[in-house]
Amino acid sequence: MFKVSDLLQLSFVPRIGPHKMRMLVSHFGDPAAVLRATPRELVRVPGIERKLASNIVHHKGGEKFANEQLRRLNRIGGRILTIWDPEYPDLLKKTYDPPALLYMLGHFTSNDKNAIAVVGTRRPSLYGQMVAESFSRTLAELGLTVVSGLARGIDTAAHSVTLQTGGRTIAVIGSGLDVPYPPENRKLLDSIAQQGVVVSEFPMGAKPDATNFPRRNRIISGMSLGTVIVESGEDGGAMITASTALDQNREVFAVPGNITEKRSYGPNKLVREGRAKLVQRVEDILEELGPQMRHLLRNERASEPIVELTLFEKNILNVLTDQPLQIDTIAEMAETSTADALVNLLSLEFKNLVRQLPGKMFIRL
């Protein structure tokens, strides 16, 4: 295919974005030919006016930039995937503004065409955290790839649980691959690179500027069959992802939340305006996505494990909900001793039916 260094040189020219790069390469047949072209030849390409043509011919520093980018990529074991490469995600290629270049760690697989994005607020409630983890775990168990943005909160929960489940996850970041953001997710980024893919449209060394994230969000939704919004304010970043998904003619799913919680305003608004389907379980997502997912619906029902419970465990489980309860309250409601309640709660936790929270609080999964 084309030399990546030539494409990098072209990307270094101011005002040459993905669209103009694709137009130029399509017209000349090769990025090297674009770099050799005269201003008169360049202005024949739609959208390339005389000043931009002159910039392409006379702009300095492109070769140095390309060499530096490739050196920094090699140092972390990364590479660049171009839109002309066979491995480039087909779903993303079909969007209205796909990146011409993707900086990446890891490798895409054919299974990544069945991807669902899970995104939301950086400051989730306990409910939001639980839902993100539950959805991501089930999606991973069904063999679907979970896409998110490596941000704090919902994104981190989605990536982490998918990795713990042994599934594939894709992290789309709004900075250079060598500038993990947030910094505390550096280890998570490394783990994703081993078990999935980390991608960025931005060059090595790029800072996580606020203007980068709307562009990052269109890649998250563009790689996915559908996007799940767990919790978000009305003007949160996840709402931008929902908008880009709708613009790309992709499905949007919203998890309903407490009407008094600002973190629920975003997904509740999407449902109210008819722009998203209300979902309470992964099966709701699969049903909406249509025929290509029906086999997973059958597998989900067939693979649901039968968990045997004692009468005492059933009694405790019937008391619990998705709202935290303290051990003494649980014992009182179940009409048993605190010690016996704790023994059965720990047994239920081993069976992945209950989770213990700080302060001897428990919730049903």
Helices and strands as residue ranges (DSSP letters): H 4-11, H 18-28, H 31-36, H 39-42, H 50-58, H 62-76, E 79-82, H 90-93, E 101-106, G 110-113, E 115-119, H 126-141, E 145-148, H 154-165, E 169-173, G 183-185, H 186-195, E 197-200, H 212-222, E 226-229, H 237-247, E 251-254, G 262-264, H 265-272, E 277-278, H 282-289, G 291-293, H 294-303, H 311-319, E 325-326, H 327-334, H 338-350, E 354-357, E 361-364
